[in-house]
Amino acid sequence: MLTMSETVEPNKQPEFDPEVQAFFQICSKKLDEHNDRHERLVKLSRDITIESKRIIFLLHRVQDDETKLKLTAEADSKLKWVQKNINMHILYCLMAWQCTDCFYSIDYK
């Protein structure tokens, strides 16, 4: 193991304990997996939010009975997509976080 008192030649890489390197590689892999899961969840959340806003703006365009029927039918189909993705989001959260080490635990009662 390299200590502070040892000097390192300028052209030579310092040598570290293989156990320490292995430990940091494991930590790095776990952190990368955690960040990947987080990014997927954030992307899905943003997609749901964007589509929800589109539905709201669509419903704001209702002017008369004819457009009301057309736009509410379109909003209904988009809303079904949002509901499906919310369900998918919840299932993904349960599966993604169930099989990993938790950094903290939440007790729902």
N, C-alpha and C positions, 0 to 999 in steps of 0.2 A: 504494500500500500504506500502511496506517495504521501509524504508529510511535508509540512511547510518549510522545514529546515533543509530539505533536499533541493538541489538546484536541477533545473531541466535544461538540457542543451537546446539552443534555439531551433535546430532543424529536427529535433526528435519529439514525437508525441509523448506526453506523460502516460505512464502505465497505471491503471487503476485496478483495484481488487475485482476479479471476475464476479464474485458474489454481489458486490455493490452494483456492477454494471447490469447483471441479470435482474436484480431487484428494480433498478430504474427502468429497464426495458419492460418489465411486467407493469409497473406503474404507468408508463407511457402508453402502453396498449390499452389498459383500463380507462385511462383518461380520454384517449381517442375514441373508444367505443361509447363512452358517456357523452362526449361532445357530438358524435354522429347521431345518437338517439335524440339528443336535445334539438339538433338542427332539423331533423325530420319532423319532430313535434311542432316546432315553431313554424315550419313551412306549411304544414297541414292547417295549423291554426290561422295563419295568414290567408290561406286559400278560402277557408270557411268565412272569415271576416269579410273578405273582398266580395264573395258571392252574396253574402247577407246584405251588404251595402247596395249591391246591384238590384236586389229584390226590392229593397226599400225605395230606391230611386225609380224603379219600374212602377211601383204602386203610386208614386207621387204624380205620375203622368196620366192618371185616370181623369178623363174629362166628361164623358157621357156614358150612357148605358152600353153602347156598342164597344167602346174602348175598355170599359170596365170588365166586360165578359172576356174579351181577348187578353187583356193584361193580367187579370187575376188567374186565368188558366195558365198563362206563361209563368207567372210568379209561383203558382202551385207546383208546377213541374220543377222549377229551380229550387223551391223549398224542399221538395223530396230529396233532391241531390244533397242539399245542405244537411238534412236530417240523417241521410245515409252516411255522410262523411263524419258527422259528429259521433254517430255510433261506432264507425271505424276508428275514429280518434280515441274514443274511450277504450275500445278493445285493444288498440295498439298500446296505449299507456299501460293497461293492465298486464299485457304480455311482455312488453319491453322492460318494465321495472320490476316485475315479479321475479325474474330469474337473475337478477344482479344483486350485488351487495348494495345495501341502502346506506347513503351517507347520513340519513336521518330517518326517523319513523314517525308516521302520523297515525294517531289513534282516532278513528271515526266512531262515534257512539251515537 
